[in-house]
Amino acid sequence: MKTIEIKGSFRNEVGKKSTREIRKTGSVPCIIYGKEKNINFSTQENSFRNLVYTQEAHLVNLDIEGKQFKAVLHDLQFHPVTDRILHADFIQVFDDKPIVMDVPVLITGDSAGVKAGGKLSIKRRTLKIKGLADNLPDHVEVDVTDLNIHHSIKVGDLAIDKIELVDPKISTIVTVTTSRVALKTEEELAAEAAAATAGEGAEAAAETPAADDKGKDKDKGKEKEKKA
């Protein structure tokens, strides 16, 4: 997993007034949840550009006034109107201790089911994984090349070396559903053609008068002539 460096400054005060002042300067109040104690600090908002707005997960090397902390981003709070980052939570990482984090799902390949007219439906955009920092991947790759219509790939179908997938094994990651414009099989087309032919025959039979009815009509005509 790639590493991004973020520089910051320790926070001596953590009240609401101090938080407002930090945000006014274009910085973001942050916290590191450590093994023995938590550390409050702040960093410039633009420091998150390559960490948040990306399709890959990263480790973070936090340089706070010269002191180094290895961490992963745990949570972000955004302003509901402006979408500015209001607060960031980090979890400190240790080389000998497994960590749990979310990593993006990367879909690769052209699905056989999509080629046949189906629709690819992605159910999970991230997966929760557990492992040592050195073994964590930037993303989880899911190849859908052999995925057919009405088939799916679940968490239990994946295996990543030295990594544990934390999500339930029955959780669906991606599936191919039937599209409204999906191509029909030859059997379906043949069945529809046979049904249409049978329907046309029934309509024709209903519209043609029976032979007995024709004979009765002729007899009635002869009787009228004799009376006349």
C-alpha positions in Angstrom: 0.0 0.0 0.0 1.3 3.5 -0.9 2.1 6.0 1.7 1.2 9.7 1.8 2.9 12.2 4.1 0.9 14.8 5.9 2.5 17.5 8.1 0.7 19.1 11.0 1.0 20.9 14.3 0.1 19.8 17.8 -3.0 21.3 19.4 -2.6 22.7 22.8 -6.3 23.6 23.2 -9.2 21.4 22.0 -12.3 23.5 22.8 -14.9 24.8 20.4 -13.3 28.2 20.3 -9.9 26.8 19.3 -11.6 24.5 16.7 -13.3 27.5 15.1 -10.0 29.4 15.0 -8.2 26.5 13.3 -10.9 26.2 10.6 -10.7 30.0 9.9 -7.1 29.6 8.9 -8.0 26.9 6.4 -6.8 24.0 8.6 -8.6 20.9 9.9 -8.7 19.7 13.5 -7.6 16.1 13.7 -7.0 13.3 16.2 -4.8 10.2 16.2 -6.2 7.3 18.2 -3.1 5.7 19.6 -2.2 2.6 21.6 -1.6 4.4 24.9 -3.0 7.9 24.3 -4.7 10.1 21.7 -3.0 12.9 20.0 -4.7 16.1 18.8 -3.3 18.1 15.9 -4.2 20.2 12.9 -3.2 20.2 9.3 -4.0 22.2 6.2 -7.2 21.1 4.4 -5.4 20.7 1.0 -3.2 18.0 2.7 -6.2 15.6 2.2 -6.4 16.1 -1.6 -4.4 13.0 -2.5 -5.8 11.0 0.4 -9.5 11.5 0.2 -10.2 12.2 -3.5 -8.7 9.0 -4.9 -9.8 5.4 -5.8 -7.1 3.8 -3.7 -6.4 3.4 0.0 -3.2 4.7 1.5 -1.2 4.6 4.7 -0.4 8.0 6.1 2.9 9.1 7.5 2.0 11.9 9.9 4.8 14.4 10.6 3.7 16.5 13.5 6.4 19.0 14.4 9.1 16.5 13.6 7.5 13.5 15.3 6.5 10.6 13.0 3.3 8.6 13.3 2.2 5.9 10.9 -1.6 5.9 10.6 -4.6 5.2 8.5 -7.6 7.5 7.9 -10.5 6.3 10.0 -13.3 8.9 9.5 -14.0 12.3 8.0 -16.7 14.9 8.8 -17.8 17.2 6.0 -19.8 20.4 6.2 -23.4 19.6 5.0 -23.5 22.6 2.6 -19.9 23.4 1.5 -18.5 19.9 1.7 -15.4 21.3 3.4 -13.6 18.9 5.7 -14.5 19.7 9.3 -12.6 17.0 11.2 -10.5 13.9 10.6 -9.9 10.8 12.7 -6.7 8.7 12.3 -5.8 5.3 13.9 -2.1 4.8 14.7 -0.6 1.8 12.9 2.1 -0.5 14.4 4.1 -2.9 12.2 3.5 -5.9 14.4 -0.2 -5.4 15.0 -2.9 -6.1 12.4 -5.3 -3.3 11.5 -8.8 -3.3 10.0 -9.6 -0.8 7.3 -11.8 -0.2 4.3 -10.3 -0.5 0.8 -11.9 0.3 -2.6 -13.2 -2.5 -4.9 -11.7 -2.4 -8.4 -13.8 -4.1 -11.1 -11.8 -5.5 -14.0 -12.7 -7.5 -17.2 -15.6 -7.5 -19.6 -18.4 -9.6 -18.1 -19.8 -12.4 -20.3 -23.3 -11.7 -19.0 -23.0 -8.0 -20.0 -22.0 -9.0 -23.5 -25.1 -11.2 -23.6 -27.3 -8.2 -22.8 -27.2 -8.2 -19.0 -26.5 -5.4 -16.7 -23.6 -5.2 -14.2 -24.7 -4.2 -10.7 -22.0 -3.3 -8.2 -23.3 -3.9 -4.6 -20.1 -3.0 -2.7 -17.7 -0.2 -3.5 -15.4 -1.0 -0.5 -14.4 -4.1 1.5 -13.2 -4.3 5.0 -9.9 -6.1 5.3 -7.5 -7.0 8.2 -3.8 -7.5 8.0 -0.4 -6.1 8.8 0.4 -2.7 7.4 3.1 -4.1 5.0 0.6 -6.5 3.5 -2.4 -4.2 2.9 -3.4 -3.7 -0.7 -4.3 -0.4 -2.3 -7.6 -1.9 -3.5 -9.3 -5.3 -3.9 -9.4 -6.4 -7.6 -12.5 -8.3 -8.7 -12.4 -9.9 -12.2 -15.9 -10.2 -13.8 -14.8 -11.7 -17.1 -16.5 -15.1 -16.5 -19.6 -13.6 -14.7 -22.8 -14.6 -16.5 -26.4 -13.4 -16.2 -28.0 -14.2 -12.8 -24.5 -15.0 -11.4 -22.6 -13.0 -8.7 -19.3 -12.8 -6.9 -19.5 -12.8 -3.2 -16.9 -12.0 -0.5 -16.4 -15.7 0.1 -15.3 -16.2 -3.5 -12.2 -14.0 -3.0 -8.9 -14.9 -1.5 -6.1 -12.4 -0.8 -2.6 -13.6 0.3 -1.9 -12.6 4.0 -5.2 -10.7 4.2 -8.4 -11.5 6.0 -11.7 -10.3 4.5 -13.8 -9.1 7.4 -17.2 -8.7 5.6 -19.6 -11.7 5.7 -18.8 -14.3 3.1 -22.3 -14.3 1.8 -22.2 -10.5 1.0 -22.5 -9.9 -2.8 -19.9 -7.7 -4.3 -21.1 -7.6 -7.9 -23.8 -9.4 -9.9 -25.2 -9.4 -13.5 -28.9 -8.9 -13.7 -31.3 -9.3 -16.6 -31.7 -6.1 -18.6 -34.9 -5.1 -20.3 -33.0 -5.3 -23.6 -31.2 -8.5 -22.8 -30.9 -10.9 -25.7 -33.2 -13.9 -25.5 -32.0 -17.5 -25.9 -32.9 -19.6 -29.0 -35.3 -21.7 -26.9 -37.1 -18.6 -25.7 -37.5 -17.3 -29.2 -38.7 -20.6 -30.5 -41.3 -20.9 -27.7 -42.6 -17.4 -28.4 -42.9 -18.1 -32.1 -44.8 -21.3 -31.4 -47.2 -19.5 -29.1 -47.8 -16.8 -31.6 -48.5 -19.3 -34.4 -51.0 -21.2 -32.1 -52.7 -17.9 -31.3 -53.1 -17.0 -34.9 -54.6 -20.4 -35.7 -57.2 -20.0 -32.9 -58.2 -16.6 -34.1 -58.7 -17.9 -37.6 -60.8 -20.8 -36.4 -63.0 -18.4 -34.4 -63.6 -16.1 -37.4 -64.6 -19.0 -39.8 -68.3 -20.2 -39.6 -68.8 -23.9 -39.0 -69.8 -26.2 -41.8 -73.1 -27.1 -40.0 -74.0 -23.4 -39.7 -73.5 -22.9 -43.5 -75.9 -25.9 -44.2 -78.5 -24.5 -41.9 -78.4 -21.2 -43.6 -78.9 -22.8 -47.0 -81.9 -24.9 -45.8 -83.5 -21.8 -44.4 -83.2 -20.1 -47.8 -84.9 -23.0 -49.6 -87.8 -23.0 -47.2 -88.4 -19.3 -47.8 -88.5 -19.9 -51.5 -91.2 -22.7 -51.2 -93.4 -20.6 -49.1 -93.1 -17.8 -51.6 
